[in-house]
Protein backbone atom coordinates (compact mmCIF):
# COMPACT_ATOMS: atom_id res chain seq x y z
CA UNK A 1 0.00 0.00 0.00
CA UNK A 2 1.43 3.34 -1.01
CA UNK A 3 1.13 6.59 0.87
CA UNK A 4 -1.06 8.03 -1.89
CA UNK A 5 -3.51 5.15 -1.60
CA UNK A 6 -3.63 5.50 2.18
CA UNK A 7 -4.33 9.23 1.85
CA UNK A 8 -7.05 8.58 -0.73
CA UNK A 9 -8.72 5.98 1.49
CA UNK A 10 -8.51 8.35 4.46
CA UNK A 11 -10.08 11.15 2.43
CA UNK A 12 -12.90 8.86 1.28
CA UNK A 13 -13.50 7.80 4.86
CA UNK A 14 -13.64 11.40 6.09
CA UNK A 15 -16.01 12.47 3.29
CA UNK A 16 -18.27 9.50 4.03
CA UNK A 17 -18.34 10.38 7.73
CA UNK A 18 -19.14 14.02 6.91
CA UNK A 19 -21.88 12.97 4.52
CA UNK A 20 -23.44 10.83 7.24
CA UNK A 21 -23.09 13.35 10.08
CA UNK A 22 -24.06 16.54 8.22
CA UNK A 23 -27.87 16.12 8.16
CA UNK A 24 -28.03 15.21 11.85
CA UNK A 25 -25.74 18.06 12.86
CA UNK A 26 -27.61 20.62 10.75
CA UNK A 27 -30.99 19.55 12.19
CA UNK A 28 -29.62 19.75 15.75
CA UNK A 29 -28.13 23.16 15.03
CA UNK A 30 -31.36 24.48 13.48
CA UNK A 31 -33.51 23.22 16.36
CA UNK A 32 -31.04 24.67 18.86
CA UNK A 33 -31.15 28.03 17.11
CA UNK A 34 -34.96 28.10 17.10
CA UNK A 35 -35.11 27.14 20.78
CA UNK A 36 -32.47 29.74 21.65
CA UNK A 37 -34.45 32.45 19.88
CA UNK A 38 -37.57 31.30 21.73
CA UNK A 39 -35.69 31.48 25.05
CA UNK A 40 -34.43 34.98 24.29
CA UNK A 41 -37.91 36.18 23.39
CA UNK A 42 -39.64 34.63 26.41
CA UNK A 43 -36.70 34.88 28.84
CA UNK A 44 -37.21 31.27 29.89
CA UNK A 45 -33.83 29.82 30.85
CA UNK A 46 -34.47 26.11 31.28
CA UNK A 47 -31.77 23.59 30.32
CA UNK A 48 -34.22 20.81 29.44
CA UNK A 49 -35.99 23.15 27.03
CA UNK A 50 -32.95 23.04 24.74
CA UNK A 51 -31.96 19.43 25.34
CA UNK A 52 -35.23 17.53 24.84
CA UNK A 53 -36.32 19.06 21.49
CA UNK A 54 -32.83 18.54 20.06
CA UNK A 55 -32.82 14.90 21.13
CA UNK A 56 -36.26 14.35 19.59
CA UNK A 57 -35.25 16.07 16.35
CA UNK A 58 -32.02 14.07 16.10
CA UNK A 59 -33.86 10.81 16.80
CA UNK A 60 -36.47 11.58 14.12
CA UNK A 61 -33.73 12.53 11.66
CA UNK A 62 -31.93 9.26 12.25
CA UNK A 63 -35.19 7.32 11.87
CA UNK A 64 -36.08 9.10 8.63
CA UNK A 65 -32.61 9.11 7.10
CA UNK A 66 -31.48 5.78 8.57
CA UNK A 67 -31.97 3.73 5.39
CA UNK A 68 -30.03 6.27 3.34
CA UNK A 69 -27.24 6.38 5.92
CA UNK A 70 -27.04 2.60 5.96
CA UNK A 71 -26.85 2.45 2.16
CA UNK A 72 -23.97 4.98 2.17
CA UNK A 73 -22.06 2.91 4.74
CA UNK A 74 -22.73 -0.32 2.84
CA UNK A 75 -21.63 1.25 -0.45
CA UNK A 76 -18.40 2.51 1.13
CA UNK A 77 -17.75 -0.86 2.76
CA UNK A 78 -18.38 -2.79 -0.45
CA UNK A 79 -15.99 -0.55 -2.35
CA UNK A 80 -13.35 -0.89 0.34
CA UNK A 81 -13.64 -4.66 0.73
CA UNK A 82 -14.00 -5.28 -3.00
CA UNK A 83 -10.74 -3.46 -3.71
CA UNK A 84 -8.62 -5.26 -1.11
CA UNK A 85 -6.73 -7.27 -3.78
CA UNK A 86 -5.79 -4.02 -5.53
CA UNK A 87 -4.31 -2.50 -2.37
CA UNK A 88 -1.34 -4.86 -2.18
N, C-alpha and C positions, 0 to 999 in steps of 0.2 A: 504494500500500500504506500503510495507516494504522499508527500505532504499536500500536494494540490488536491488529491482525491479526499484526503481527510478534511481539508478546509471546505471543500464542496459539500461533503456529507454533513459537516457541522452547520453550514449555512442553510442547507435544506431542512435540517432539524429545527433550527431557530425559526425559520419562516413558517414551518408547520405549527410550531408551538404558538407563534404570534397569531397565526390564522385561527387557531382554536380558542385562544384566550381573548382575542379582541372583542367579539360580540358580548361576552359576559362582562368584561371590564367596562365597555361603553355603556351597557345597560345599568350597571351598578353606579357608574359615575353620573349618568343622567338622573337616576332616581335620587341619588344623594344630593344633587344640585337642586332638584325640585323640592325635596324635603327641607334643605337648608334655606331656600327662599321662603318656604312656608313658615319655618321657625323664626326667621327674621321679621316677617310680616306680623305674626301673632305673638312674638316674644315668648314662645313656649320653648324652654330649654330642657328637653327630656332626652336622655341617651337612647332609650328604647325606641323612640320615635324615628330615629335615623337607622337603627340597626335592623329592626323587624321588616320594614318595607324593602330594604335592600336585599335581605335574605330571601324574601318571597319572590322578588323580581329575578334574582339570580337563579333560584330554583326553577321558576317557570321558564327562564331562558334556556337552562340546561335541558329541561324536559322537552321543550319545543325544538331546540336545535341539536338535541342528542343524536338522532340518526345521522344528521349531516356530519357532526363531529366524529362519530364512529367511522363513517365512510372515509373521511380524510385520514384518520389514523390507520385504517386498514390499507388504504391506497399507498400511504407512505411506507408501511411495513412490507407490503408486497413488493414494492420497488426495491427496498433495501435488501430483503431476503432473496429476491430473485436475481439480484446482481452480485451476490456473494462470490460466485466463481470468477467474475471479472475484476474483483478487488485484489486478487493475489497474482 
